[in-house]
Amino acid sequence: MTSKEQVMSRLALNPIGGTPVFPRDLTLGLDALDISTEKIFKDEYNADLAAKAVLALQKITHHDAVVGCIHSAGFNVECFGGEMRYPERGIPYVQRHPFSSPDDFYKFKEREYDYTQVVRSYDIVKSSSPDLAVFGNLEAPVTRAGIYRGLENLMMDLSLDQTFALEIVELGVERAMSYIEKLAENQSADAIFFAAASDNPDMIGPEVYESITLKYMSQLINKIHKLGLPVVFHPHGDFSSDELSSTLDKTIDLGIDGFQFAEQNNHNIILQHTKNRCCILGGINVTDSLLLGPDERIINDCNKYMKDLSKEDYIFMCSCSLHRGISIKNVKTMVSAVKEFDSK
């Protein structure tokens, strides 16, 4: 039984084998190769090196699912005239958001990032390790719009000029779907993962979340399912709270195949909503347990989730994406803890 089969069976609500682990590494693979961030992103995207980095980390930690490239917000920034910074040993970050000025939106909105080399990274990963599950990683509607506009500006737009905010959101949805179609053309990904840090009802409010995030996610999910790909959604916010209980149900009712809970959620309450409806994903907190250790704490935290969820339609993840600077040793400890729990 392959890692891919274990992952896909859970997204299909028919789990087989042990609990798969998906750390959602976006840049940590660069530490596994000990190379500078610029080597991937300077000038043309370096697909060969990106794929090599993704696989180098997996060979150390033995997780079951990967993102098929080294990911950057630059995919959403530079083609529209924004600016990125690529610290030598750091995480890519936005220096200037492309649509911080509304004039720039109307000037540059017809442009599109060339994903050819990014998709090639996915293809290399898939052909090199066909037994792994490969996720396409994208930003959800409000999160992507926040990268385009700058989150503070977008929050003001949502309050004062929602028509303009929706133009930016809709552009992001169009560009996201274009990328997904490219991933689907050659079966470059097995599933699609939507990261949604700013699609957070605790931040933007349940009404905006339901009227904007859920509306546009519904459009994306329907189109992605027609391409034959399952969808995992990872909005931030405390969906285990009483206040967001109905919002969580509406989110699952979109037809998502997996829901990843973020930090500060009660996973047992989330499970009450996801059970027999979609796969549940999540696990230990990146910013304390995984970042700081020690091994005993990581193992205990992993066991807490495994005790409650390992018999369910569950894929083990950490609370958010992994980037440069996280201890690879700690990630290996996390993966090993999950595998060892299953073997007992």
C-alpha positions as CSV (number, residue, x, y, z in Angstrom):
1,M,0.0,0.0,0.0
2,T,1.5,3.4,-1.0
3,S,1.4,6.7,0.8
4,K,-0.7,8.1,-2.1
5,E,-3.3,5.4,-1.6
6,Q,-3.5,6.1,2.1
7,V,-4.0,9.8,1.5
8,M,-6.5,9.5,-1.3
9,S,-8.5,6.8,0.6
10,R,-9.1,9.3,3.4
11,L,-10.2,12.1,1.1
12,A,-12.7,9.5,-0.3
13,L,-13.9,8.6,3.2
14,N,-12.7,5.0,2.8
15,P,-9.5,4.9,4.9
16,I,-7.0,2.2,4.3
17,G,-3.6,1.6,6.0
18,G,-2.0,3.8,8.6
19,T,-2.5,7.5,9.2
20,P,-0.7,9.5,6.5
21,V,1.3,12.6,7.3
22,F,1.3,15.8,5.2
23,P,3.5,18.5,6.7
24,R,2.7,21.0,3.9
25,D,6.3,22.1,3.4
26,L,6.5,25.3,1.3
27,T,10.2,26.3,1.7
28,L,11.7,24.0,4.4
29,G,13.1,21.8,1.6
30,L,15.6,24.5,0.9
31,D,17.1,23.8,4.3
32,A,17.3,20.1,3.5
33,L,19.5,21.0,0.4
34,D,21.2,23.8,2.3
35,I,20.8,26.3,-0.6
36,S,19.8,29.9,-0.8
37,T,16.2,31.0,-1.5
38,E,17.3,33.0,-4.5
39,K,18.5,29.9,-6.3
40,I,14.9,28.9,-6.8
41,F,13.3,32.3,-7.5
42,K,15.9,34.6,-9.1
43,D,15.1,35.2,-12.8
44,E,13.2,32.1,-14.1
45,Y,11.8,29.6,-11.5
46,N,14.2,26.7,-11.1
47,A,11.9,23.7,-11.4
48,D,14.7,21.1,-11.2
49,L,16.1,22.5,-7.9
50,A,12.7,23.1,-6.4
51,A,11.6,19.5,-7.0
52,K,15.0,18.3,-5.7
53,A,14.4,20.3,-2.5
54,V,10.9,18.9,-2.0
55,L,12.1,15.4,-2.4
56,A,15.2,15.9,-0.2
57,L,13.1,16.8,2.8
58,Q,10.8,13.9,2.2
59,K,13.7,11.4,2.1
60,I,14.8,12.6,5.5
61,T,11.4,12.7,7.3
62,H,9.5,10.0,5.3
63,H,6.1,11.9,5.2
64,D,3.4,10.7,2.8
65,A,2.2,13.8,1.0
66,V,4.0,16.9,-0.4
67,V,3.4,20.1,-2.2
68,G,5.0,19.7,-5.6
69,C,7.0,22.8,-5.6
70,I,8.8,25.3,-3.4
71,H,6.0,27.9,-3.0
72,S,6.1,31.7,-2.9
73,A,3.7,34.6,-2.7
74,G,5.7,35.8,-5.7
75,F,3.4,33.7,-7.9
76,N,0.7,36.3,-7.1
77,V,2.9,39.4,-6.9
78,E,5.7,40.0,-9.5
79,C,3.7,39.5,-12.7
80,F,1.4,42.3,-11.6
81,G,4.2,44.7,-10.9
82,G,4.6,44.0,-7.2
83,E,8.0,43.4,-5.5
84,M,9.2,40.4,-3.6
85,R,12.3,39.9,-1.4
86,Y,14.1,36.6,-1.2
87,P,16.4,36.5,1.8
88,E,19.4,34.2,1.3
89,R,18.4,31.8,4.0
90,G,14.9,33.2,4.8
91,I,11.3,33.0,3.6
92,P,10.2,34.9,0.5
93,Y,8.0,37.9,1.5
94,V,6.1,40.7,-0.2
95,Q,8.0,44.0,-0.3
96,R,5.3,45.9,-2.2
97,H,1.8,44.6,-2.9
98,P,1.0,44.9,-6.6
99,F,-2.4,46.6,-6.2
100,S,-1.7,48.8,-3.1
101,S,-2.7,51.6,-5.5
102,P,-6.1,51.0,-7.1
103,D,-4.7,52.5,-10.3
104,D,-2.3,49.7,-10.6
105,F,-5.1,47.2,-10.4
106,Y,-6.7,48.5,-13.6
107,K,-3.3,49.0,-15.2
108,F,-1.9,45.4,-14.6
109,K,-4.9,43.1,-14.0
110,E,-4.7,41.5,-17.4
111,R,-1.3,40.0,-16.7
112,E,-0.8,36.4,-15.6
113,Y,2.0,34.5,-14.0
114,D,3.7,31.9,-16.2
115,Y,3.4,28.7,-14.2
116,T,5.2,26.5,-16.8
117,Q,8.3,25.9,-14.6
118,V,6.3,25.6,-11.4
119,V,4.1,22.9,-13.0
120,R,7.3,21.2,-14.3
121,S,8.5,21.0,-10.6
122,Y,5.2,19.1,-9.8
123,D,5.8,16.8,-12.8
124,I,9.3,16.0,-11.7
125,V,8.2,15.3,-8.1
126,K,5.4,13.0,-9.4
127,S,7.6,11.1,-11.8
128,S,10.4,10.7,-9.3
129,S,8.2,9.5,-6.4
130,P,4.9,8.2,-7.8
131,D,4.0,6.6,-4.5
132,L,3.7,10.0,-2.8
133,A,0.5,12.1,-2.8
134,V,1.1,15.5,-4.4
135,F,-1.0,18.5,-3.4
136,G,-1.4,21.7,-5.4
137,N,-1.1,24.6,-3.0
138,L,-3.1,27.8,-3.6
139,E,-4.5,30.7,-1.6
140,A,-8.2,30.9,-0.9
141,P,-10.2,34.0,-2.3
142,V,-9.7,36.6,0.5
143,T,-6.2,35.4,1.3
144,R,-5.1,35.8,-2.3
145,A,-6.8,39.2,-2.6
146,G,-4.9,40.3,0.5
147,I,-1.6,39.4,-1.2
148,Y,-2.6,41.4,-4.2
149,R,-3.9,44.5,-2.4
150,G,-2.2,44.3,1.0
151,L,-4.4,43.0,3.9
152,E,-5.0,46.3,5.6
153,N,-6.1,47.9,2.4
154,L,-8.3,45.0,1.6
155,M,-10.0,45.1,5.0
156,M,-10.7,48.8,4.4
157,D,-12.1,48.0,1.0
158,L,-14.4,45.3,2.4
159,S,-15.8,47.9,4.7
160,L,-15.9,51.0,2.5
161,D,-15.7,49.9,-1.1
162,Q,-16.8,46.2,-1.4
163,T,-17.4,46.5,-5.1
164,F,-13.7,47.2,-5.6
165,A,-12.7,44.5,-3.1
166,L,-14.8,41.9,-5.1
167,E,-13.1,42.9,-8.3
168,I,-9.8,41.9,-6.7
169,V,-11.2,38.7,-5.3
170,E,-12.7,37.7,-8.6
171,L,-9.4,38.3,-10.4
172,G,-7.7,36.0,-7.8
173,V,-10.3,33.3,-8.3
174,E,-9.8,33.5,-12.1
175,R,-6.0,33.2,-11.8
176,A,-6.3,30.4,-9.2
177,M,-8.5,28.4,-11.6
178,S,-6.1,29.0,-14.4
179,Y,-3.3,27.5,-12.3
180,I,-5.4,24.5,-11.3
181,E,-6.3,23.8,-14.9
182,K,-2.6,23.7,-15.7
183,L,-1.9,21.3,-12.8
184,A,-4.8,19.1,-14.0
185,E,-3.7,19.0,-17.7
186,N,-1.0,16.4,-17.1
187,Q,-2.3,15.1,-13.8
188,S,0.5,17.1,-12.1
189,A,-1.3,17.1,-8.7
190,D,-3.5,14.5,-7.0
191,A,-5.5,17.0,-4.9
192,I,-5.8,20.8,-4.4
193,F,-5.1,22.5,-1.0
194,F,-6.5,26.0,-0.3
195,A,-4.5,27.9,2.3
196,A,-6.8,30.5,3.9
197,A,-5.1,32.5,6.7
198,S,-7.1,35.6,5.8
199,D,-10.4,33.7,5.0
200,N,-10.8,33.8,8.8
201,P,-14.3,34.5,10.1
202,D,-12.8,35.6,13.4
203,M,-11.0,38.3,11.5
204,I,-13.3,39.3,8.6
205,G,-16.5,38.3,10.4
206,P,-18.8,35.4,9.7
207,E,-21.0,37.5,7.3
208,V,-18.1,38.4,5.0
209,Y,-16.7,34.9,5.2
210,E,-20.0,33.3,4.2
211,S,-20.9,35.9,1.5
212,I,-17.5,36.1,-0.1
213,T,-15.2,33.2,0.9
214,L,-17.9,30.5,0.7
215,K,-19.4,32.0,-2.5
216,Y,-16.2,31.9,-4.4
217,M,-14.9,28.7,-2.9
218,S,-18.1,27.1,-4.1
219,Q,-17.3,28.1,-7.6
220,L,-13.8,26.8,-7.4
221,I,-14.7,23.5,-5.8
222,N,-17.4,22.8,-8.4
223,K,-14.9,23.4,-11.2
224,I,-12.1,21.5,-9.5
225,H,-14.3,18.5,-8.9
226,K,-15.2,18.5,-12.6
227,L,-11.4,18.1,-13.3
228,G,-11.5,15.0,-11.0
229,L,-9.5,16.5,-8.2
230,P,-10.4,16.5,-4.4
231,V,-10.2,19.7,-2.5
232,V,-8.9,20.4,1.0
233,F,-9.7,23.7,2.7
234,H,-7.8,25.3,5.6
235,P,-9.4,28.5,6.8
236,H,-8.1,30.0,10.0
237,G,-10.3,30.8,12.9
238,D,-11.8,28.9,15.8
239,F,-14.4,26.8,14.0
240,S,-14.9,24.7,17.2
241,S,-16.5,27.7,18.9
242,D,-20.3,27.8,19.4
243,E,-20.4,31.0,17.4
244,L,-18.9,29.4,14.3
245,S,-20.7,26.0,14.5
246,S,-23.2,26.8,11.7
247,T,-20.4,28.4,9.7
248,L,-18.4,25.2,9.9
249,D,-21.4,23.2,8.6
250,K,-21.9,25.7,5.7
251,T,-18.2,25.3,4.9
252,I,-18.4,21.5,4.8
253,D,-21.6,21.7,2.8
254,L,-19.6,23.3,0.0
255,G,-18.6,19.7,-0.9
256,I,-15.0,19.9,0.3
257,D,-13.2,16.6,0.6
258,G,-11.1,17.7,3.6
259,F,-11.1,20.3,6.3
260,Q,-7.9,21.3,8.1
261,F,-8.4,22.9,11.5
262,A,-6.0,25.7,12.5
263,E,-4.5,26.6,15.9
264,Q,-6.7,26.9,19.0
265,N,-9.4,24.5,17.7
266,N,-10.9,21.7,19.7
267,H,-10.3,18.8,17.2
268,N,-13.0,16.6,18.8
269,I,-15.6,19.2,18.2
270,I,-14.4,19.7,14.6
271,L,-14.7,15.9,14.2
272,Q,-18.3,15.9,15.2
273,H,-19.0,18.1,12.2
274,T,-16.7,16.4,9.7
275,K,-17.5,12.7,10.5
276,N,-18.9,10.9,7.5
277,R,-18.9,14.2,5.6
278,C,-15.3,14.9,4.8
279,C,-11.7,14.1,5.9
280,I,-10.4,15.9,8.9
281,L,-6.8,17.2,8.8
282,G,-4.6,18.9,11.4
283,G,-2.3,18.4,14.3
284,I,0.4,19.9,16.5
285,N,1.1,23.6,16.6
286,V,4.0,24.8,14.4
287,T,4.9,27.9,16.4
288,D,5.4,26.2,19.8
289,S,5.6,22.4,19.8
290,L,7.3,21.9,16.4
291,L,9.4,25.0,16.5
292,L,10.6,24.6,20.1
293,G,10.5,20.9,20.9
294,P,11.8,19.0,22.8
295,D,11.2,15.6,21.4
296,E,9.1,14.4,24.3
297,R,6.7,17.4,23.9
298,I,6.4,16.7,20.1
299,I,5.7,13.0,20.7
300,N,3.1,13.7,23.4
301,D,1.3,16.3,21.3
302,C,1.2,13.9,18.3
303,N,-0.1,11.1,20.5
304,K,-2.9,13.4,21.7
305,Y,-4.2,13.9,18.2
306,M,-3.6,10.3,17.2
307,K,-5.5,8.9,20.2
308,D,-8.6,10.8,19.2
309,L,-8.4,10.8,15.4
310,S,-6.3,7.9,14.1
311,K,-9.3,5.6,13.6
312,E,-11.1,8.3,11.6
313,D,-10.8,9.7,8.1
314,Y,-7.8,11.6,9.3
315,I,-4.6,13.0,7.7
316,F,-2.1,14.2,10.2
317,M,-0.8,17.7,9.6
318,C,0.8,20.5,11.7
319,S,-1.3,23.6,12.3
320,C,0.1,25.5,9.4
321,S,2.7,25.4,6.6
322,L,6.3,24.6,7.1
323,H,9.1,27.1,6.2
324,R,12.8,27.6,6.5
325,G,14.1,27.7,10.0
326,I,11.9,25.0,11.5
327,S,14.1,22.1,12.8
328,I,14.1,19.3,10.3
329,K,15.0,17.0,13.2
330,N,11.7,18.0,14.9
331,V,9.7,17.4,11.7
332,K,11.2,13.9,11.5
333,T,10.3,13.3,15.2
334,M,6.8,14.3,14.4
335,V,6.4,12.0,11.5
336,S,8.1,9.1,13.4
337,A,5.7,9.6,16.3
338,V,2.7,9.2,14.1
339,K,4.1,6.1,12.5
340,E,5.0,4.6,15.8
341,F,1.6,5.3,17.3
342,D,0.0,3.4,14.4
343,S,2.3,0.5,14.8
344,K,1.4,-0.2,18.4
